[in-house]
Amino acid sequence: MKRQCKLAICQAVRRSESAANFEEELFSDQTSPLNQYFSLPKVELHRHLEGSLRLTTMLDIARQHGVTVPVSMFNLSGLVQVQDQDPMTFSNFLDKFKTLRLFYKSPDVIHRVTAEAVEDAAKDNIRYLELRFTPVALSRAEGFPLHDVMDWVITSARDAGKKYNIKVGLIASVNRHESPELAEQVAWLAAEHIKNGLTGLDLAGNEAEFKSNPFHEIFREAKQSGLHVTIHAGEWGPAENVRDAIENLGAERIGHGVRVMEDESVVALARERGVTFEVCVTSNFQSGVVNDLREHPLPRMIAAGLKTTINTDDPSVSRITLAREYQHICEDLGVPLEDVKVCTLQAAEASFLPDVEKAEFVSSIKKELKL
């Protein structure tokens, strides 16, 4: 049994090192078709810290903290990343996080994974990143206090942003399937940290089985406290969930939201209110929201006049970069590059930056994109 485990880890090391070096090698090739997308300045509003861990980092953590992987699985990548041969389903996608939750073993680990997530975004030519994280998920492995977890993420993101010359905003996320009491605690702590760059609150989790009603008052109070609001809706749930997010939770932005196209009245509401959609094309395909990448509703959302942005969701889980997401959207969905640039500008305009800082950033991005 021990020999099998060692063999699996050795093979995971070789494969993970190869995967970790892949994008850097690709970006260094100036003739690569991906280069035109890599060279664009980018803005990302929807990236989860818990879905951004490097494989090599996970292996380091496993060795240092005694985290074991099931010997029935051949390599680490298969446990934490969607593979081409995997079923593209909600359950398979979420299964990856069962293993990912094992790695938050110390303050140093949380500092490291946060800094690396920011570094990886900077390498992808992302100029502004809003990184969302779930304090409850990060705290559970070792029972860390929520306020400590938030402080660790905030400190690491701030320091990494300065080091890698990238603007970073943070969004605290709570889950529908967990108690409103926990959500209220996270919201209260998030409001306490607004001055430290924690600017938003997000409701995520299983919208197909859990309603948002228990969280309505929490999010209304969070908004009154000065926090911005973004809500996962219209991903695995119907268009009506988008309406609920806008009208009852005060959503300024919708995470995913692709099923909004099922109801023209909700499309009209979102358009009228100027709500921005954080679209994650590859994630939607891998998690079974759409059955065929080429049938993704993003082009129809753009044509309908909805404010749309392009995001990775969980870049490590999906084995993508934002540059590659741009490539998929242009080459597989047929979205013109000029429309992708507009999506980038709309992301800057929908950011949760302070007003003066946002105006300056939007102006600089617009100029660089030549829009």
Phi, psi and omega per residue, in radians:
M1 nan -0.745 -3.133
K2 -1.129 -0.699 3.124
R3 -1.108 -0.683 3.109
Q4 -1.098 -0.743 -3.129
C5 -1.116 -0.772 3.135
K6 -1.104 -0.710 3.116
L7 -1.069 -0.778 -3.123
A8 -1.104 -0.728 -3.141
I9 -1.157 -0.745 3.121
C10 -1.045 -0.780 3.129
Q11 -1.173 -0.640 3.092
A12 -1.113 -0.673 3.106
V13 -1.044 -0.862 -3.115
R14 -1.069 -0.782 -3.091
R15 -1.226 -0.683 -3.118
S16 -1.194 -0.661 3.090
E17 -1.111 -0.703 3.088
S18 -1.084 -0.776 -3.137
A19 -1.140 -0.673 -3.112
A20 -1.150 -0.555 -3.102
N21 -1.543 -0.229 -2.978
F22 -1.032 -0.924 -3.056
E23 -1.174 -0.652 3.126
E24 -1.080 -0.726 3.114
E25 -1.141 -0.685 -3.119
L26 -1.168 -0.754 -3.119
F27 -1.165 -0.494 -3.121
S28 -1.324 -0.228 3.129
D29 -1.564 1.801 -3.049
Q30 -1.197 -0.251 3.126
T31 -1.606 -0.070 -3.107
S32 -1.107 2.427 3.063
P33 -1.024 -0.427 -3.131
L34 -1.273 -0.333 -2.977
N35 -1.074 -0.617 -3.125
Q36 -1.136 -0.494 3.106
Y37 -1.446 -0.644 3.096
F38 -1.096 -0.664 -3.052
S39 -1.260 -0.288 3.127
L40 -1.218 2.426 2.984
P41 -1.202 2.444 -3.014
K42 -2.250 2.766 3.044
V43 -2.306 2.273 3.103
E44 -2.164 2.203 -3.109
L45 -1.851 -0.213 -3.032
H46 -2.369 1.542 3.066
R47 -2.433 2.195 -3.137
H48 -1.583 2.267 3.066
L49 -0.999 -0.733 -3.068
E50 -1.187 -0.244 3.093
G51 -1.877 0.346 -3.042
S52 -2.113 0.190 -3.065
L53 -1.277 2.380 3.069
R54 -1.277 2.540 3.097
L55 -1.084 -0.762 -3.118
T56 -1.094 -0.638 3.100
T57 -1.149 -0.740 3.119
M58 -1.065 -0.680 3.114
L59 -1.161 -0.675 3.068
D60 -1.070 -0.805 -3.141
I61 -1.083 -0.728 -3.135
A62 -1.040 -0.757 -3.141
R63 -1.173 -0.770 -3.031
Q64 -1.274 -0.544 -3.016
H65 -2.021 0.106 3.078
G66 1.234 0.502 3.075
V67 -1.352 2.217 -3.124
T68 -1.890 2.644 3.046
V69 -1.922 2.605 -3.133
P70 -1.022 2.278 -3.100
V71 -1.207 -0.209 3.089
S72 -1.324 -0.268 3.085
M73 -1.660 2.382 -2.972
F74 -1.369 -0.549 -3.141
N75 -2.680 2.820 -3.067
L76 -1.113 -0.666 -3.105
S77 -0.996 -0.713 3.135
G78 -1.122 -0.442 3.136
L79 -1.391 -0.587 -2.949
V80 -2.108 -0.045 3.141
Q81 -2.287 2.529 3.089
V82 -1.242 2.226 -3.138
Q83 -1.748 2.746 -3.114
D84 -1.031 -0.565 -3.092
Q85 -1.544 -0.048 -3.140
D86 -1.213 2.670 2.941
P87 -1.189 2.325 -3.126
M88 -1.515 1.417 -3.049
T89 -2.333 2.801 3.086
F90 -1.000 -0.808 -3.072
S91 -1.162 -0.708 3.124
N92 -1.135 -0.735 -3.139
F93 -1.063 -0.835 -3.115
L94 -1.214 -0.467 3.114
D95 -1.030 -0.523 -3.129
K96 -1.078 -0.546 -3.088
F97 -1.347 -0.294 3.071
K98 -1.092 -0.690 3.086
T99 -1.351 -0.711 -3.112
L100 -1.023 -0.570 -3.111
R101 -1.156 -0.243 -3.102
L102 -1.372 -0.215 -2.911
F103 -1.650 -0.133 -3.055
Y104 -1.505 1.267 -2.906
K105 -1.660 -0.231 -3.080
S106 -2.803 2.863 3.038
P107 -1.001 -0.688 3.138
D108 -1.078 -0.663 3.109
V109 -1.095 -0.814 -3.122
I110 -1.140 -0.689 3.038
H111 -1.043 -0.794 -3.066
R112 -1.137 -0.856 -3.057
V113 -1.177 -0.550 3.088
T114 -1.177 -0.834 -3.134
A115 -1.085 -0.692 -3.128
E116 -1.211 -0.606 3.088
A117 -1.096 -0.711 3.100
V118 -1.182 -0.748 3.118
E119 -1.061 -0.769 -3.122
D120 -1.120 -0.637 3.076
A121 -1.136 -0.740 3.124
A122 -1.089 -0.678 3.107
K123 -1.105 -0.432 -3.134
D124 -1.554 0.184 3.124
N125 1.138 0.550 3.018
I126 -1.470 2.170 -3.088
R127 -1.558 -0.518 3.092
Y128 -2.429 2.257 -3.116
L129 -2.172 2.246 2.905
E130 -1.821 1.928 -3.063
L131 -1.754 2.073 3.119
R132 -1.749 2.538 -3.120
F133 -2.475 2.693 -3.092
T134 -1.899 1.711 -3.087
P135 -0.940 -0.660 -3.126
V136 -1.111 -0.745 3.139
A137 -1.133 -0.707 -3.126
L138 -1.231 -0.457 -3.062
S139 -1.504 -0.392 -2.890
R140 -1.226 -0.647 -3.032
A141 -0.982 -0.665 -3.097
E142 -2.180 0.185 3.088
G143 1.199 0.596 3.134
F144 -1.208 2.548 3.031
P145 -1.105 2.463 -3.098
L146 -1.043 -0.700 -3.106
H147 -1.150 -0.569 3.090
D148 -1.175 -0.777 3.132
V149 -1.018 -0.771 -3.141
M150 -1.122 -0.717 3.102
D151 -1.087 -0.721 -3.130
W152 -1.112 -0.780 -3.136
V153 -1.153 -0.782 -3.126
I154 -1.056 -0.827 -3.122
T155 -1.083 -0.806 -3.106
S156 -1.167 -0.732 3.135
A157 -1.121 -0.726 3.130
R158 -1.110 -0.827 -3.113
D159 -1.150 -0.717 3.137
A160 -1.186 -0.635 3.099
G161 -1.047 -0.740 3.091
K162 -1.172 -0.734 -3.092
K163 -1.136 -0.703 -3.039
Y164 -1.825 0.160 3.034
N165 1.002 0.934 3.104
I166 -2.398 2.393 3.061
K167 -1.315 2.373 -3.110
V168 -2.320 2.213 2.954
G169 -1.984 2.701 -3.098
L170 -2.113 2.500 3.107
I171 -2.209 2.197 3.062
A172 -1.505 2.338 -3.073
S173 -2.017 2.470 3.034
V174 -2.189 2.753 -3.044
N175 -1.874 2.491 3.127
R176 -1.082 -0.566 -3.037
H177 -1.464 0.000 3.110
E178 -1.841 3.006 -2.963
S179 -1.257 2.536 3.032
P180 -1.050 -0.485 3.125
E181 -1.100 -0.730 3.075
L182 -1.125 -0.756 3.140
A183 -1.054 -0.713 3.140
E184 -1.121 -0.682 3.119
Q185 -1.134 -0.774 3.118
V186 -1.104 -0.736 -3.137
A187 -1.092 -0.739 3.137
W188 -1.113 -0.778 3.121
L189 -1.154 -0.662 3.124
A190 -1.085 -0.757 3.127
A191 -1.071 -0.603 3.107
E192 -1.145 -0.378 -3.044
H193 -1.883 0.247 3.138
I194 -0.976 -0.744 -3.108
K195 -1.161 -0.237 -3.123
N196 -1.768 0.197 3.065
G197 1.741 0.074 3.056
L198 -1.619 1.828 -2.891
T199 -1.886 -0.213 -3.020
G200 -2.485 2.878 3.070
L201 -2.231 2.420 -3.049
D202 -2.230 2.476 2.982
L203 -1.909 2.105 -3.082
A204 -2.188 -2.920 3.069
G205 1.715 -2.909 -2.969
N206 -1.354 1.614 -3.113
E207 -1.364 -0.269 3.137
A208 -1.217 -0.546 -3.041
E209 -2.014 -0.208 -3.063
F210 -2.228 2.168 3.133
K211 -1.338 2.855 -3.138
S212 -1.616 -0.131 -3.021
N213 -0.862 -0.740 -3.115
P214 -1.133 -0.208 -3.044
F215 -1.874 -0.045 -3.056
H216 -0.961 -0.932 -3.064
E217 -1.155 -0.638 3.131
I218 -1.045 -0.785 -3.098
F219 -1.294 -0.572 3.064
R220 -1.111 -0.742 3.122
E221 -1.194 -0.644 3.111
A222 -1.074 -0.711 3.138
K223 -1.168 -0.685 3.107
Q224 -1.127 -0.490 3.137
S225 -1.344 -0.179 3.128
G226 1.949 -0.030 3.090
L227 -1.388 2.471 2.979
H228 -1.397 2.803 -3.055
V229 -2.232 2.222 2.967
T230 -2.242 2.461 -3.017
I231 -2.281 2.270 2.944
H232 -1.205 2.075 -3.134
A233 -2.796 2.683 3.121
G234 1.152 0.498 3.083
E235 -1.804 -1.244 3.045
W236 -1.738 -0.102 3.096
G237 -1.907 2.961 -3.043
P238 -1.308 3.050 3.128
A239 -1.022 -0.535 -3.132
E240 -1.031 -0.482 3.093
N241 -1.177 -0.518 3.059
V242 -1.185 -0.759 3.073
R243 -1.013 -0.799 3.139
D244 -1.041 -0.740 -3.133
A245 -1.087 -0.684 -3.112
I246 -1.284 -0.854 -2.984
E247 -1.442 -0.584 -3.016
N248 -1.895 -0.356 -3.134
L249 -1.949 -0.103 3.099
G250 1.270 0.543 -3.066
A251 -1.150 2.229 2.980
E252 -1.556 -0.501 3.101
R253 -2.359 2.691 3.112
I254 -2.063 2.171 3.040
G255 -1.314 2.108 -3.087
H256 1.300 -1.644 3.041
G257 1.259 0.237 -2.978
V258 -1.183 -0.383 -3.134
R259 -1.413 0.033 3.032
V260 -0.980 -0.516 -3.079
M261 -1.201 -0.134 3.113
E262 -1.374 -0.195 -3.079
D263 -2.463 1.902 -3.079
E264 -1.086 -0.534 3.137
S265 -1.173 -0.599 3.097
V266 -1.299 -0.630 3.030
V267 -1.007 -0.808 -3.132
A268 -1.102 -0.706 3.118
L269 -1.085 -0.824 -3.127
A270 -1.111 -0.696 3.128
R271 -1.148 -0.760 -3.131
E272 -1.112 -0.700 -3.100
R273 -1.451 -0.135 -3.133
G274 1.224 0.512 -3.134
V275 -1.263 2.422 -3.134
T276 -1.780 2.440 -3.127
F277 -1.827 2.272 3.112
E278 -1.673 1.594 -3.002
V279 -1.564 2.377 -3.094
C280 -2.262 1.547 -2.930
V281 -1.124 -0.945 -3.100
T282 -1.078 -0.750 3.109
S283 -1.020 -0.750 -3.137
N284 -1.092 -0.616 3.095
F285 -1.255 -0.816 -3.076
Q286 -1.171 -0.500 -3.119
S287 -1.672 0.109 3.022
G288 1.434 0.177 3.080
V289 -1.152 -0.686 3.010
V290 -2.122 2.509 -3.075
N291 -1.450 -0.395 -3.085
D292 -2.428 2.205 -3.120
L293 -0.927 -0.658 -3.080
R294 -1.273 -0.180 3.120
E295 -1.763 0.177 -3.118
H296 -1.060 2.432 -3.055
P297 -1.331 0.015 -3.115
L298 -0.878 -0.853 3.137
P299 -1.028 -0.629 3.127
R300 -1.249 -0.582 3.087
M301 -1.136 -0.737 3.103
I302 -1.115 -0.790 -3.124
A303 -1.114 -0.510 -3.132
A304 -1.379 -0.038 3.119
G305 1.432 0.292 3.067
L306 -1.379 2.504 3.063
K307 -1.308 2.013 -3.070
T308 -2.137 2.588 3.062
T309 -2.302 2.840 -3.052
I310 -2.018 2.290 -3.013
N311 -2.541 2.894 -3.114
T312 -1.698 -0.426 -3.076
D313 1.268 -1.340 -3.132
D314 -2.359 1.463 -2.962
P315 -1.062 -0.614 3.131
S316 -1.269 -0.770 3.131
V317 -1.054 -0.717 -3.096
S318 -1.545 -0.113 -3.135
R319 0.989 0.879 -3.138
I320 -2.385 2.920 2.920
T321 -2.112 2.944 3.099
L322 -1.180 -0.592 3.072
A323 -1.046 -0.753 3.128
R324 -1.208 -0.563 3.070
E325 -1.117 -0.734 3.055
Y326 -1.020 -0.736 3.139
Q327 -1.083 -0.797 3.111
H328 -1.010 -0.777 -3.054
I329 -1.163 -0.697 3.123
C330 -1.296 -0.806 -2.967
E331 -1.587 -0.474 3.137
D332 -1.737 -0.583 -3.132
L333 -1.719 -0.210 3.120
G334 1.293 0.394 3.096
V335 -1.382 2.197 -3.138
P336 -1.058 2.559 -3.134
L337 -1.014 -0.606 3.119
E338 -1.093 -0.619 3.088
D339 -1.202 -0.626 3.076
V340 -1.115 -0.687 3.085
K341 -1.088 -0.704 3.102
V342 -1.104 -0.704 3.068
C343 -1.037 -0.679 3.109
T344 -1.128 -0.760 3.108
L345 -1.113 -0.719 3.118
Q346 -1.105 -0.565 3.073
A347 -1.144 -0.732 3.101
A348 -1.091 -0.728 -3.121
E349 -1.196 -0.490 -3.121
A350 -1.648 0.043 -3.114
S351 -1.109 2.796 3.128
F352 -1.658 0.451 3.052
L353 -1.177 2.676 2.992
P354 -1.017 2.625 -2.962
D355 -0.934 -0.855 -3.091
V356 -1.146 -0.796 3.121
E357 -1.111 -0.668 3.123
K358 -1.116 -0.780 -3.127
A359 -1.025 -0.742 3.127
E360 -1.151 -0.732 -3.111
F361 -1.185 -0.770 3.120
V362 -1.029 -0.751 3.131
S363 -1.072 -0.733 -3.101
S364 -1.226 -0.706 3.122
I365 -1.156 -0.754 3.136
K366 -1.041 -0.736 3.128
K367 -1.151 -0.748 -3.105
E368 -1.197 -0.596 3.111
L369 -1.406 -0.173 -3.134
K370 1.063 0.826 3.131
L371 -1.861 nan nan
